[in-house]
Every structure is written in structure tokens, then in C-alpha cells.
Amino acid sequence: MCRGRCGTVARRSGPTANTRGAGCRTRPRPTGIARLDRRRPPTVRDHLMSRGSLLLAGANDPALGPQAMRATWMQWYPNAELEVLPDTGHYAPEESPEAVAAAVERYLGR
């Protein structure tokens, strides 16, 4: 049983069960995102959120074209820059390697 500061009594279901039960308000079990340690090391997403990133989209890409990139990636990463490559489809590095290289060089040169 849990007799925390809240004064509730939560019962165990077995000898190895956690003493903090569902009725205890003193130390609730973290669930979902609250389970993550807030002192975690920075992730790639954190880096992309804090700094800019370059998004390349082919003008003729049926899946991830400029409209889709603006509706998704640009919303998720507000500091990102979108560059649309003309006469390019879904496989931009294979279809227009020079345009991709030039866009990356321009971006990194800033």
C-alpha cells in the first residue's frame, strides 16, 4: 500500500508490484512524453529547429513537391529554406546533380 503525503491508499496487485498505485497523487507515474528525461542530449531535430536547414524540392515531384513541402516540412521547421529545382522530379540528386550541388554550395556559403 502507498501512504504518501496525499493520504490515499493504493493497493498492490502482487508482491513485486510498485508501491505507488493509481490512487496515489504524491508521485504519479509518468506516461508518454513525460517519461522522457528532460536532460537528454540534443537531437538532430533540436538542431534543425534552432538553426536553418535547406529543403530541396523538384518542381515536377508528384509526392513531395513544393506545395507538399510548404504544407509539411516548412511548418515543422520554420527556420528552413525551400529551394525549388526546375525541371526536376522526385529524385533530384539523380535528375539534376548540378542544380543540387549549386543549391547546397549557395546555402553553405552563407
C-alpha positions as CSV (number, residue, x, y, z in Angstrom):
1,M,0.0,0.0,0.0
2,C,1.0,3.6,-0.7
3,R,0.6,6.0,2.2
4,G,2.1,9.1,0.7
5,R,1.5,12.8,1.6
6,C,-1.7,12.7,-0.3
7,G,-3.3,10.4,2.3
8,T,-4.7,7.9,-0.3
9,V,-4.2,4.2,0.0
10,A,-3.4,2.4,-3.2
11,R,-3.3,-1.4,-3.2
12,R,-0.7,-3.6,-4.8
13,S,-1.6,-6.4,-7.1
14,G,1.3,-8.6,-6.2
15,P,4.4,-8.8,-4.1
16,T,6.6,-7.3,-6.8
17,A,4.3,-4.5,-7.8
18,N,5.2,-0.9,-7.5
19,T,4.0,0.6,-4.2
20,R,2.8,3.7,-6.0
21,G,-0.7,2.8,-7.1
22,A,-3.2,4.5,-9.4
23,G,-4.8,6.3,-6.5
24,C,-1.7,8.0,-5.2
25,R,-1.3,11.6,-6.1
26,T,2.0,12.2,-4.4
27,R,4.2,10.7,-7.2
28,P,2.2,9.8,-10.3
29,R,3.8,7.5,-12.8
30,P,5.0,9.5,-15.9
31,T,3.4,8.4,-19.1
32,G,4.0,9.2,-22.8
33,I,6.3,12.2,-23.4
34,A,6.6,12.9,-19.7
35,R,8.6,9.7,-19.4
36,L,11.5,11.2,-21.3
37,D,14.3,12.7,-19.3
38,R,14.2,16.4,-19.8
39,R,18.0,16.5,-19.5
40,R,18.5,14.4,-22.7
41,P,21.3,15.4,-25.1
42,P,20.2,17.5,-28.1
43,T,18.9,15.6,-31.1
44,V,19.1,16.3,-34.8
45,R,15.5,17.7,-34.7
46,D,16.6,20.1,-32.0
47,H,19.4,21.3,-34.2
48,L,17.1,21.7,-37.2
49,M,14.6,23.6,-35.1
50,S,17.1,26.1,-33.7
51,R,19.1,26.6,-36.9
52,G,18.1,26.9,-40.5
53,S,18.1,24.0,-42.9
54,L,17.9,23.7,-46.7
55,L,14.9,21.8,-48.3
56,L,15.2,20.9,-51.9
57,A,12.0,20.1,-53.9
58,G,11.7,19.2,-57.5
59,A,9.2,21.3,-59.3
60,N,7.7,18.2,-61.0
61,D,7.7,16.0,-57.9
62,P,4.3,14.4,-57.5
63,A,4.9,13.2,-54.0
64,L,6.9,15.8,-52.2
65,G,6.7,18.8,-54.5
66,P,6.9,22.5,-53.4
67,Q,3.3,22.5,-52.2
68,A,3.7,19.5,-50.0
69,M,7.0,20.8,-48.6
70,R,5.4,24.1,-47.7
71,A,2.4,22.3,-46.0
72,T,4.6,19.9,-44.0
73,W,8.3,20.4,-43.6
74,M,8.1,24.2,-43.6
75,Q,5.5,24.1,-40.9
76,W,7.6,21.7,-38.8
77,Y,10.9,23.5,-39.3
78,P,10.1,27.3,-39.5
79,N,13.7,28.2,-40.0
80,A,14.1,26.1,-43.1
81,E,14.7,27.5,-46.5
82,L,12.9,25.9,-49.5
83,E,14.6,25.9,-52.9
84,V,12.5,24.6,-55.8
85,L,14.6,22.9,-58.6
86,P,13.1,23.5,-62.1
87,D,12.7,20.5,-64.4
88,T,13.3,18.1,-61.6
89,G,11.1,15.3,-60.2
90,H,11.3,13.2,-57.1
91,Y,14.9,12.1,-57.4
92,A,16.6,15.5,-57.6
93,P,20.2,14.4,-56.9
94,E,20.0,11.9,-59.8
95,E,18.0,14.1,-62.2
96,S,19.7,17.4,-61.6
97,P,23.0,16.8,-59.8
98,E,24.4,20.2,-60.9
99,A,21.4,22.1,-59.6
100,V,21.5,20.2,-56.2
101,A,25.2,20.9,-55.8
102,A,24.8,24.5,-56.7
103,A,22.0,24.9,-54.2
104,V,24.0,23.3,-51.4
105,E,27.0,25.4,-52.2
106,R,25.0,28.6,-52.1
107,Y,23.4,27.5,-48.8
108,L,26.7,26.5,-47.1
109,G,28.4,29.7,-48.5
110,R,26.3,32.0,-46.3
